[in-house]
Every structure is written in C-alpha cells, then in structure tokens.
C-alpha cells in the first residue's frame, strides 16, 4: 500500500470519525506496518480499510500463512512422484552487455548498436535433468504462462511440482482456473518475496546473459531470438552446469527427486 493511499484512507477516516491531528494517522500507518509506533485505529476503521484495499487485506493474510519448507516440498514430490521444476521469466534486448573480450593488439573492440532496440521475453523452467523454455516478443502474461505449463506437461512425464515467484501473471484468476483443470497433475508453490537467490534458473539466466550473449549486438530481433535459442540449447547439453545452478541455491540435491 503506497503512502498516497494511506494518506487518502486517513483523510476519509478523519471525515467519518471526526479525528483530528496525528492520532488517526499514527493508527492507520501502524496498522499496516508503515511506522514503528504503536496505535489502535478507531472502531470500524478496519472494516473501512478492508473495503478500500480488499486485495491488500487478502495478500496480507496469505503472507502470514506458513510456506512449506524445502524438506516438506521434497517429501511431497517423492511421495506423489512429482518432478520439481523451478520457473521464472527473463527479459532480453538488442542492447548489448559489454564484457571483456579478445581483440588484436592495439585495436579496441567496438560494439555497434541500434538506438531503438526491441526486447524479447523468455519463460523457462529448470529441473535436475534439463531446461525448458519458450521465447515471446511480448511481455509474459497469463496466456503465455498457461502455454508454458502445457509445454511442460508435454515434455515432462508424470506429475509436476512447479515452484515460481509471485509474478501477477502467476497469481491471475485465469491461471488458477487452468491449474484446477489439470486434475492435480500440476501443483504450484510460491517462493518467498524478494528471494531470487532461491531459484536455480536465476543463475542460468545470469550465465546466458553474461557469457553466451555478452558483446552480442544484433541488428534485428530475430537474430537475438536465434542467439538466445542456441545459447539455451547449449546450456541444456551441459548437465554439470544445470546441477551447478542448483548448488548455488544451497539446496540439498540428494533430497530432491530427479
């Protein structure tokens, strides 16, 4: 909840309950964890805030729910025969990432780039055995997420345990309805907020951008798409590198079903 919204709610509380000064402001901010000061909102204020921000209220309740631990997820995957797949999205553009490279003695390498560069979106998943990905020219939204889940079910046999972050497209009503139609084949768990270091595929994205696509300045978007596809296919053929991405998250690989 932004500060402007808090101010608007506070003003509406003052007009309704006749509160003056900073007392209502302190009560409102402390009830949402904005200030370290303690205070209680006036009677009926919680209902007022609930009507003003129903989604935030539901999100706060969901955040308080205890997420399953790594061992619990591994146990669930082992008992139900599920393959664990970490899913994430990545953005790429024609703007090159300059890295140290080779050049003839006395000649400085020069990268020529377009000033108006286009972007690609990649949605991918990583398991202990392989990686799966799809490339889109548009932003990844609910339709692309559903398409990728279909892609996973086509190439990964058996049940799936998909672990991803709290991207709005992951939490959309359309995706929730789709998951309900999979008859339990796809089970989804969410990573903690602001914790990309817990997702193994984040390290794969970093390796692709910092190594395979470094110093690449494609003139056309299809050139970037082709280079990205070739880089990801190259990563797929290196099982030690895939396993290293899991090791970076400090996860116990022996407890994770393959």
N, C-alpha and C positions, 0 to 999 in steps of 0.2 A: 504494500500500500504506500503510494508516494506521499510526500509531505503535503502536497497541494490537496490531495483527497482528505487527509487527516484534518487539514485546516477547514475544508468545506463542511465535513461532518461536525467539527467542533462548533462552527458558526451555527449550524442547524440545531445543535443541542442547546446552545445559548438561547436561540429564539424560542425553542419549545419549552425548555425547563426554567428559563429566566436566570441562568447562571451568568455571573459577571466575573471580570478579572481573569486570572490564570488558572483558577481551580478546575474548571471544566477541561481546559487544555491539558493540564497535567494528568487528569484522569483518563482522557482519551488516548494520549500518547503512551502512557504506561500500560494501558490495557492491551496495546498492540506491540509492546516491547520496543518502542522507539526511544524511550528515555529510561534511565536507571532509577528515577524517582518512583516511589510507590504512590498509589492512589486508587480510589474506587469511583467508577462512573456513577452518576445519579440513577435512581430507579427507572428502569425502562430503557436505559441507554444501550445496553447490549442488544436488545431487540432492534433498536434504531440502526445500530451499526450493522447488524445482520442483514437488514433489508437493504442497506446501502451497498454492502460488499458481500453478497452471498457466496461468490466463488472463493473469495479470500478466506471466509469462515470455513468452508469445506476444505480448502487447502491446508489451513492450519490444523484442522482435526486429523487430516491424513498424514501430515508431517509428524504428529505426535505418535502415530502408530509405529510400533517397533518393526523394523525391517528384518527379514531373516538373515542370519549370519552366513558366512561362506560355507561353513561346515554343514549347516542346515540345507543350503541350496545343493551342495554336493550329494548329501544324503537323499534329497528328493529326486535328483536326477538319476542317482544309482538305483533307487527303489523302483522308479517308474520307467527306467530305460530311456531317459531323455539325453539328447546331445546338447551341451551348453554352447550357445552362440552369443557372443557379445556384438552388439550392433551399434553403429554410430554413423554420422554424416560428416562429410568433408567438403570444403569449397576450394576450387582451383580457378586460377585466372591466367590470362595470357601474359600478365606481368611477371617477369622472371625473378627468381630468387638468386641473387648473385652469391656465388660461393668461390672459394679458392680453386683454381684450375691450372692446367698446363698451357704454356704458350712459348713460342720461340724467344730466345734471349733478346732482350731489348724491345720487344713488342708487347704492349699492354693489351690484353683481351678486351674487346668492345662488344657489348650486347646492344643490339638494335631492337627496340620495342615500339609497338603501336601505342599512341597516347590514349586512344579509346579502346580499352581491352574488354573482352567479354569474359563470362565466367561459366564454369561447369559445377554441377553438384554431384557428389558421389555418395551413395549409401552402400555401406558394406558391413559384413559380418565376419567374425573370425572364430574358428573352433581350433581344437588342438591339431587337427589334421589338414585344414585347408582354409581358404578365404573365399568369400562370395561377395560380388559387388554388382551394382548397376550404375550407369552414368546417365545423367539427365542435364539438359540445358536449362531447365527451370529449377526453381527452389523446391527442395524436397518437402512435400506436403502429405496429407493423408492418403491420397491416391497412390503416390509413389511408395509410401510405407507399406500399403496393402500389396502392391505389386511385388515388392521385395520379399514380403512374407510368403507370397505364392512361390517366388523363386526359391526360397529356402526349402519349402516343403517339396519342391520338385527335385532338388538335388541332394537333400539330406534325408536319408531314410529314417523312419521311426518318428518318435515324439521329439519335440524341441523345447528347450528352456531358453528363451530369449531374454537377455539382460541388456537394458539400454538406459539412457538418461531421461530427464523429464521434458524433452522437447514437446512443444504444444501439439505437433502432429502425432506424437506417440500417445498423447492423452486424449485425443479427439474422440468424439462420440462415434464417428464413422469407424475408426479403428477398433474401438471397444465392441461395436456390433459385429465387426468381422471376426474378431477373436472368439466371440460367443458362438459363431457358426463353425468353428474348426473342431468342435466336439472334443475339446481338451487336447488336441494334438499339439497346439502351440500354447505354452504357458509363459507369461511375461512377468518379469520382476524389474523394479526400477532401482537404479543406482542412487546413492545419496547425492544431494545437490552440491554443485561446485566440487566434484571429485573426479575429474577426467583421468587422474593418475590410476584409478581403479579399473579402467577399461583398457584391455590389451591392444585393441585396434588403434587407440590413440598413438601408440608407439609405432605402429605400422604406417599410419599417415605421416608421422614425422620423418620416418626413414624414406618414404617415397618422395616427399617434398624436398628434403634436404640432400638426397643423393641422386635418385633416378631422374627427377625433374629439375634439378638445380642447373642454373645457367641455360635453361631452355627458354627461348623467346619465339614461340610460334606466331606466324603471321595470321593464320586462320584458326578458327575454333576447332575444326576437325583435326588439325594437327595436334592440338593439345589433347583431344579425346583419344586419338590413336596412341600418343605417347603415354598417356595415363593407363590405357588398357594394357599396353606392352609392359609397363612397369609393374602393374598388379599381377599379371600373369607370371612375370619373373619372380615376384615375391612368393607366389603360390608354389613355385618349383623349389623353394628353399625351406624345407621343414624345420631346420635348425633356427632359422630366423623367426619363423612363426612361434616356435617354442620360446625363443628369447623374449618375444613381446609379452608372453605370459609371465616369464620370470621377472620382468621389470615391474610387474604389479605386486610382486612378493606373494603370489598365490602358491599354495602347496599343490603342485601338479599331480602328485600321487593320489590325491583325494578327489580329483576331477575326472569323471567318466570320459573316455575318449569316443 
